[in-house]
Structure formats: C-alpha cells, structure tokens
Amino acid sequence: MSVTTGTAARPEAVLRPLAGPARTAVRWAVRHGLPAVYLSRSARRGDLVGRLMRDPALRGDPYELYEQLRARGPLSGSSLGLVTASHPVAQDVLRSDRFGVGWDRTGAPRVIRWALDFGDDPAAAGVAEPPSMLVTDPPDHTRFRRLVSRAFTPRATAAFEPAIRRIAERLLEDLERREGAVDLVHAYAAQLPVLVIADLLGVPVERREDFLRWGAAAAATLDPGLPLRRYLAAEKALRAMHRFLAEHFARLRREPADDLVSRLVTLPPAEALTDRELHATVLLLLGAGFETTVNLLGNAVVLLDAHRDQWDALRTGAAGWDDAVEEVLRIDSPVQLTGRSARSDVELAGRTVPAGTRVTLFLGAANRDPDVFPHPARFDVMRPNAREHLAFSGGIHYCVGAGLARLEGAIGLAALSARFPALRVAGRPQRRDLQTLRGFEVLPVTLR
C-alpha cells in the first residue's frame, strides 16, 4: 500500500512535457511517415514515381526511369498525382499564373488539417513550410521577393566576383598543401559558396561548418518520406539554426552592418517582416545560397573527369566555363523536381486539369527532353542551347540567386582546373541519398 501526499498534479502540468515530443511525432507522421507508407505501397504495385522516390538505386541514377515516364506522354498519372518529363509542359506550368506552389489544406481530411495545426512549430520549421518563399504564392511571395531581390541584381552579383576569386584561391592554396586523396566536396565545393553567402548575409564565417550541417538538414526535409531517425536529426539541426538566427537578428538590430540581413531586420514598420517571415526568408537564403553551387561543382568535376577532352578544351580556352556550367546544370540538374497546384481548372497538354490538382515536374527529365536538346544524354560543354534548361525553375519562382550560383560555378571550376590540371576522381564518389536535390556527399580526388 502506498501513500501519496500533497496536491495531485494538474492534467495540463502532466501533459506539458509530452507536448514537444508529441508535436514532433505528429509533424513527422503527416509530412513524412504517411507519405513513406503511401509511396512504398505504390512502388510495390509498380508505380514508376513510387519506385523512384523509395528505391535508393533509382534515386542514384534516375535517368532510365525518366525515359519510361516520358514514353507515357507529356502528362501522366502517378502516385504523386499528375507528372511530366516534358520540357515544354514543365515550362508552361512554371510560367503560368494559373499554377501556384501553395497548397489549399481546406480540402484535406479533418485529421490531416488537425495534424498540420497541432504539429506546427516555428522553431523547427524547414524551407518547405510557409511562409518560406519556396512554398508561398503572391501577394506574400511578391512582398518577400522584392525585399531580397535587390541583393541579387546582375550588378550586385557582378560585384561579388573579386571576393569569389579571393575565396577560391585561398581554398586552393590550402589544398596545395594536402597529400593523397582529398574529399573535394568538404574541402572546396561546399566551402566556396558557404563563405560567399556568409558574407552576403553578414554571418560569422567561423560558423561555416555549422551552416553546412544545418543546410544539409534543411535540404533533407525537401524529400517526402524521411525515416524518423533522419527526420529527428534534421529537426535538431533546424532548431539550432533558428536559435542562431534569433541571436544573429538581435545582434544586427543593435549593430546593423552593410549586408542583406541587416537591411531586413531594420526595415521600417510598414515593410517589416514578422519574426516567422524573417526566419523563413533567411533560412531559405542561407540554405539555398550554397546548396545549388555545392552540387553544381561536384557534378561538374565528375562529368569533366569522365570527358577529359572537354576538360582540356576548357582549360585551354577552346570552350567557355560559362557554357560548361549551363551544360552541367542541364544534364545533371542539382534540383531534380518541383511541384505546382492548379489554382483553377486549366488546360494542359491537351487535357483539363481540375483546380487543386498537384502536378510534379521532373526538371531533371525535362532538361533531357530530346525535342529540345538533341542527343540529350551527351555531355557537351559547347551545346548551343544548354541555357534553356529549367534547373533554376521558372516564372515568378525562378531562383533569385541563379546569377550568383552561375558565377560561383564558373569561377570555382576555372580556378580549380588552373591550379590542378591533373586532378582525377579517385575511387567511387558517394551520392547524397536524396531525390529532390542531386549531388555528391563525398567526392574523393587526387590533385596531382
């Protein structure tokens, strides 16, 4: 027999410590657990997109499956709704104001709407959650983009060229002292863009390893169906990133500098962003600010190593690095897919797409459309129309930092090839285990 003394705990006091883990569990279940079950079941039934999203081997090399999707026509059904591998269809959707990135949850089952509300936590929000520009439609998207686009104008981007060259040379000097095989992703491809974006956003460069880890975590949440363990690691990193941003914003409010975030935190009241909008905007800029370039540089080195004649043509000036960057973006796109929802009934590829229908655009497949790019699987740094790719999306959601990524890619590759003309891939590079973003986790190379 036991004796209890004192006042019984109130129910809310008992439940309060459980609220955090419960919200995390619900958030994972609705955003990843349920999609994983659904996609896995679709894959077992032979659905091409389900297989693509759940089979690691196909994620590593999706291009044969893309051709199977293309053979089904310009627009076909799948476990993700309607999908397309067609460049013209994808381009039409991206440019049309009748499609949006947002999702009207009012039509979702009540339990899903409850789960989304209950699981919402600004301190753990990723780049694919509102009010991120990535998933926000006008008028909010227009307001956010106007505030940041002035930092990415052609003139502003060109002003970064000297800094990019200095950073590249400093990193290459460090590599010069290395012996044996090195991981080019960690030592160079990731370091270059993260140092550039740190300057742009006014964040301390000594935190760059943190930014890389946080960015990788944020990027992982773009894929549906993350395992719980991986999601928990991603959420932990996102929480750390939001804590850093809160401290960073407070510091810049006290002592603003000449950088984009200082301008955002000191906007006049009529233009000021809410705290959640500010976090979402800077989180996206910080993550997207180096994710594309990391993948671009790694993909380029592997492609050029396999086509030494083109590497030599670029080194000797017979071909241009700007064109090479476009061809890498086309043939091995850092962003492989995106999605849009019909905002009203719309005609697309000869069929009526009802309002609310989701259309998934496989950009990596569209960029190999033989009707647009002759011999699309052939890597050719002198391809005349490579720039027609959709690797940076299109329409109002065209990547705001595309110009900066292109500049970093061209300068980074040219400097690398000039310093280490005999560079070779050593061993087997390790792809990132992601479907939405395509790049290398580890890229071992010998420099001499």
C-alpha positions in Angstrom: 0.0 0.0 0.0 1.3 3.4 -0.9 0.5 6.8 0.5 0.5 9.9 -1.7 0.8 13.3 0.0 0.4 16.8 -1.4 -1.9 18.0 -4.2 -2.5 15.9 -7.2 -0.8 17.1 -10.4 -3.0 19.0 -12.7 -3.6 17.3 -16.1 -2.1 20.1 -18.1 1.0 20.0 -16.0 1.4 16.3 -16.6 0.8 16.7 -20.4 3.0 19.8 -20.9 6.4 17.8 -21.0 4.8 15.5 -23.5 3.7 18.2 -25.9 7.1 18.7 -27.6 7.7 15.0 -28.5 4.0 14.6 -29.4 4.2 17.6 -31.8 7.4 16.2 -33.3 5.8 12.8 -33.8 2.7 14.2 -35.4 4.8 16.6 -37.6 6.9 13.6 -38.8 3.9 11.4 -39.4 1.9 13.8 -41.5 4.9 15.2 -43.5 7.0 12.0 -43.9 5.6 8.9 -42.2 2.3 8.7 -44.1 3.9 9.7 -47.5 6.5 7.0 -47.0 3.9 4.3 -46.4 1.9 5.5 -49.4 4.8 5.8 -51.8 6.2 2.4 -50.7 2.9 0.7 -51.3 2.7 2.4 -54.7 6.2 1.3 -55.5 5.3 -2.4 -54.7 2.5 -2.0 -57.2 4.8 -1.0 -59.9 4.2 2.8 -59.9 7.2 4.4 -61.6 7.2 7.5 -59.4 6.7 5.5 -56.2 9.7 3.4 -57.2 11.8 6.5 -57.9 11.0 8.0 -54.6 11.6 4.9 -52.5 14.4 2.9 -54.3 17.8 4.3 -53.4 19.3 2.7 -56.6 16.9 4.6 -58.8 17.5 7.9 -56.9 21.2 7.4 -57.6 20.6 7.0 -61.3 17.0 8.1 -62.3 17.5 8.8 -66.0 16.3 5.5 -67.4 13.2 5.7 -65.3 12.7 9.3 -66.5 12.6 8.0 -70.1 9.9 5.5 -69.1 7.9 8.4 -67.8 8.5 10.3 -71.0 7.2 7.4 -73.0 3.9 7.6 -71.3 3.2 11.0 -72.8 3.6 14.7 -71.8 1.3 14.4 -68.8 0.5 11.2 -66.9 -0.9 10.0 -63.6 1.2 8.6 -60.8 1.3 8.2 -57.0 2.1 11.9 -56.8 -0.8 13.0 -59.0 0.0 14.2 -62.4 3.6 14.2 -63.5 5.6 15.3 -66.5 9.0 14.7 -68.0 8.3 17.2 -70.9 10.3 20.4 -71.1 7.5 22.4 -72.9 4.9 21.2 -70.3 7.1 21.9 -67.4 8.0 25.3 -68.7 4.3 26.2 -69.3 3.4 25.2 -65.7 6.3 27.2 -64.2 5.4 30.3 -66.1 1.6 30.1 -65.7 -0.1 32.2 -63.1 -2.8 29.5 -63.0 -0.5 27.3 -61.1 0.9 28.0 -57.7 3.3 26.5 -55.1 0.9 26.8 -52.2 -1.5 24.0 -51.1 -5.1 24.7 -50.1 -5.4 22.5 -47.0 -9.1 23.2 -46.6 -9.9 20.2 -48.9 -7.7 17.8 -46.8 -9.3 15.3 -44.4 -10.1 16.8 -41.0 -7.5 14.6 -39.3 -4.7 15.9 -41.6 -5.7 19.5 -41.0 -5.6 18.9 -37.3 -2.2 17.2 -37.5 -0.8 20.1 -39.5 -2.1 22.6 -37.0 -1.0 20.6 -33.9 2.4 19.8 -35.3 3.2 23.3 -36.4 6.3 24.7 -34.6 8.1 27.8 -35.9 11.3 26.7 -34.0 11.6 23.6 -36.2 10.2 24.9 -39.5 12.1 24.0 -42.6 12.5 25.6 -46.0 9.4 23.8 -47.5 7.0 25.2 -44.9 5.1 28.6 -45.2 5.9 31.4 -45.1 9.1 30.3 -47.0 9.2 31.9 -50.4 9.6 28.4 -51.8 6.0 27.5 -51.0 4.3 30.9 -50.9 2.2 32.5 -53.7 1.5 36.1 -54.4 0.9 38.5 -52.8 3.1 37.4 -50.0 5.7 35.9 -52.4 5.9 39.2 -54.2 6.5 41.1 -51.0 9.3 38.7 -49.8 11.0 38.6 -53.2 11.0 42.3 -53.6 12.8 42.7 -50.3 15.7 40.3 -51.2 16.0 40.6 -55.0 17.9 43.9 -54.8 20.8 41.9 -53.3 20.9 39.6 -56.4 20.6 42.0 -59.3 23.1 41.5 -62.1 25.1 44.5 -60.9 25.1 43.3 -57.3 26.1 39.8 -58.4 29.0 41.0 -60.5 30.3 42.9 -57.5 30.9 39.6 -55.8 33.4 38.4 -58.5 36.6 39.6 -56.8 35.5 38.1 -53.4 34.7 34.8 -55.1 38.1 34.7 -56.8 39.9 35.5 -53.5 38.0 32.8 -51.6 38.6 30.2 -54.3 42.3 31.0 -54.4 42.6 30.8 -50.6 40.9 27.4 -50.5 43.1 26.1 -53.3 46.2 27.3 -51.5 45.0 25.2 -48.6 44.5 22.2 -50.9 48.0 22.7 -52.3 49.4 21.6 -49.0 47.4 18.4 -48.9 48.8 15.0 -49.9 47.0 12.0 -51.2 43.3 11.8 -51.9 41.0 14.6 -50.6 37.2 15.0 -50.4 36.6 17.8 -52.8 33.1 18.4 -51.5 34.1 19.2 -48.0 37.4 20.8 -48.8 36.3 23.0 -51.7 32.8 22.6 -53.3 31.0 23.3 -50.1 33.4 25.8 -48.6 33.4 28.2 -51.6 29.6 29.0 -51.7 29.1 29.0 -47.9 31.8 31.6 -47.4 30.2 33.7 -50.1 26.7 33.5 -48.7 28.1 34.2 -45.2 29.5 37.5 -46.4 26.2 38.3 -48.2 24.1 37.6 -45.1 26.6 39.1 -42.6 27.0 35.8 -40.6 30.3 34.9 -39.0 32.4 32.7 -41.3 33.8 30.7 -38.3 30.3 29.1 -38.1 30.6 27.8 -41.6 30.7 24.1 -40.5 27.5 24.7 -38.6 25.9 26.3 -41.7 26.9 23.3 -43.8 25.4 20.9 -41.3 22.3 22.9 -40.9 21.9 23.4 -44.7 22.1 19.7 -45.3 19.5 19.1 -42.7 17.2 21.7 -44.2 17.7 20.2 -47.6 16.8 16.7 -46.5 13.3 17.9 -45.4 12.5 18.7 -49.1 12.2 14.9 -49.7 9.0 13.2 -48.7 9.2 10.1 -46.6 12.2 10.7 -44.4 12.8 7.9 -41.8 12.1 9.0 -38.3 15.7 8.9 -37.2 16.8 11.1 -40.1 14.0 13.5 -39.5 14.9 13.9 -35.8 18.5 14.7 -36.8 17.2 17.2 -39.3 14.9 18.8 -36.8 17.6 19.1 -34.2 19.8 20.9 -36.7 16.9 23.2 -37.8 16.2 24.1 -34.2 19.9 25.0 -33.7 19.8 27.1 -36.9 16.7 29.0 -35.7 18.4 29.7 -32.4 21.4 31.1 -34.2 19.2 33.2 -36.4 17.4 34.7 -33.4 20.7 35.7 -31.8 22.0 37.0 -35.2 19.0 39.2 -35.8 19.2 40.6 -32.3 22.9 41.4 -32.8 22.2 43.1 -36.1 19.4 45.2 -34.7 21.8 46.5 -32.2 24.7 46.9 -34.6 23.5 46.8 -38.2 26.1 46.4 -41.0 26.1 46.6 -44.8 24.6 43.2 -45.5 21.2 41.8 -46.6 20.1 40.6 -43.2 20.9 44.0 -41.6 18.6 45.6 -44.1 15.8 43.0 -43.5 15.9 43.4 -39.7 15.9 47.2 -39.8 13.0 47.7 -42.3 10.6 50.5 -41.5 7.4 49.3 -39.7 5.3 49.5 -42.9 7.6 47.0 -44.6 8.8 45.0 -41.7 8.7 41.2 -41.8 7.1 39.2 -38.9 9.6 37.2 -36.8 8.4 34.0 -38.6 8.7 35.5 -42.0 12.2 36.8 -41.2 13.3 33.3 -40.1 11.8 31.6 -43.1 13.4 34.1 -45.6 16.9 34.0 -44.1 16.8 30.2 -43.6 15.9 29.8 -47.3 18.6 32.2 -48.4 21.2 30.6 -46.2 20.4 27.0 -47.3 19.7 27.7 -50.9 22.6 30.1 -51.1 25.1 27.2 -51.2 23.1 24.0 -51.8 22.9 24.5 -55.6 26.5 25.5 -56.0 27.9 22.6 -53.9 26.0 20.2 -56.1 26.9 22.0 -59.3 30.6 22.0 -58.6 30.7 18.3 -57.6 28.6 17.2 -60.5 30.8 19.2 -62.9 34.0 17.7 -61.6 32.7 14.1 -62.1 31.4 14.9 -65.6 34.6 16.6 -66.7 36.8 13.8 -65.3 34.8 11.4 -67.5 35.2 13.7 -70.5 38.9 14.8 -70.4 38.8 16.2 -73.9 36.2 18.8 -72.8 38.2 19.5 -69.6 41.2 20.2 -71.7 39.2 22.4 -74.1 38.0 24.5 -71.2 41.5 24.8 -69.7 43.0 26.0 -72.9 40.2 28.4 -73.7 38.7 26.5 -76.6 35.5 26.4 -74.7 34.0 28.7 -72.1 33.3 28.0 -68.4 30.0 29.9 -68.5 28.7 27.5 -71.2 30.1 24.5 -69.3 28.2 25.5 -66.2 24.9 25.6 -68.2 25.5 22.1 -69.6 26.2 20.7 -66.2 23.0 22.3 -64.9 21.2 20.8 -67.8 22.5 17.2 -67.8 22.8 16.6 -64.1 20.5 19.2 -62.5 21.1 20.0 -58.8 17.3 20.3 -58.3 15.6 17.3 -59.9 11.9 18.0 -59.2 9.4 20.6 -58.1 5.6 20.8 -57.8 2.7 23.1 -58.6 -1.0 23.1 -57.9 -3.7 24.2 -60.3 -5.3 27.3 -58.9 -8.3 26.9 -61.2 -9.4 24.5 -63.9 -6.7 24.7 -66.6 -6.0 23.1 -70.0 -2.5 21.5 -70.0 -1.1 19.1 -72.6 -4.4 18.5 -74.2 -6.3 17.7 -71.0 -8.3 19.5 -68.4 -6.5 19.7 -65.0 -9.1 20.4 -62.2 -8.4 23.1 -59.7 -6.3 21.8 -56.7 -4.6 19.1 -58.8 -0.9 18.7 -58.0 1.5 18.5 -60.9 5.0 17.2 -60.3 7.6 18.5 -62.7 10.7 16.3 -63.1 13.2 19.0 -64.0 16.0 16.5 -64.4 13.9 14.7 -67.1 12.7 17.9 -68.8 16.3 19.0 -69.1 17.0 15.9 -71.2 13.9 16.2 -73.5 15.1 15.1 -76.9 12.6 17.5 -78.6 14.5 20.4 -77.1 18.1 19.1 -76.6 19.4 16.8 -79.5 21.3 13.8 -78.1 20.2 14.8 -74.6 22.3 12.2 -72.7 25.5 13.5 -74.4 27.6 15.9 -72.3 28.7 18.7 -74.5 30.1 22.0 -73.0 29.6 23.7 -76.4 25.9 22.8 -76.6 24.4 26.0 -78.1 21.1 25.9 -76.3 22.1 24.4 -72.9 20.9 27.6 -71.2 17.3 26.7 -72.0 17.4 24.2 -69.1 14.9 24.5 -66.2 17.4 23.8 -63.4 16.6 27.1 -61.7 12.9 26.6 -62.1 11.0 29.4 -64.0 8.3 32.1 -63.8 8.0 34.1 -60.6 9.7 31.4 -58.6 12.9 31.4 -60.8 15.8 31.0 -58.4 16.6 34.5 -57.0 20.3 33.5 -56.6 20.8 31.9 -60.0 23.2 34.5 -61.2 25.4 34.1 -58.1 25.4 30.3 -58.4 26.4 30.6 -62.1 29.2 33.0 -61.2 30.5 30.8 -58.3 30.4 27.7 -60.6 32.3 29.3 -63.4 35.0 30.9 -61.2 35.2 27.9 -58.9 35.7 25.4 -61.8 38.1 27.6 -63.7 40.3 28.2 -60.7 40.3 24.6 -59.7 41.3 23.4 -63.2 44.1 26.0 -63.5 45.6 25.1 -60.1 45.2 21.3 -60.5 45.1 20.4 -64.2 45.9 16.7 -63.4 43.0 16.4 -60.9 41.3 13.0 -61.2 38.4 11.4 -59.4 39.8 8.7 -57.1 37.6 5.8 -56.1 33.8 5.9 -56.1 32.1 9.2 -55.3 29.1 8.9 -52.9 25.8 10.4 -54.0 23.6 12.1 -51.5 20.7 10.0 -50.5 18.1 12.5 -51.7 15.7 12.7 -54.6 14.9 16.4 -54.8 18.5 17.5 -54.7 21.2 15.8 -56.7 24.8 16.0 -55.8 27.7 14.2 -54.0 28.1 13.7 -50.3 31.7 12.6 -50.8 33.9 13.2 -53.8 37.5 11.7 -53.4 40.0 13.2 -55.8 43.8 13.2 -56.3 45.1 16.6 -57.1 48.4 15.8 -58.9 
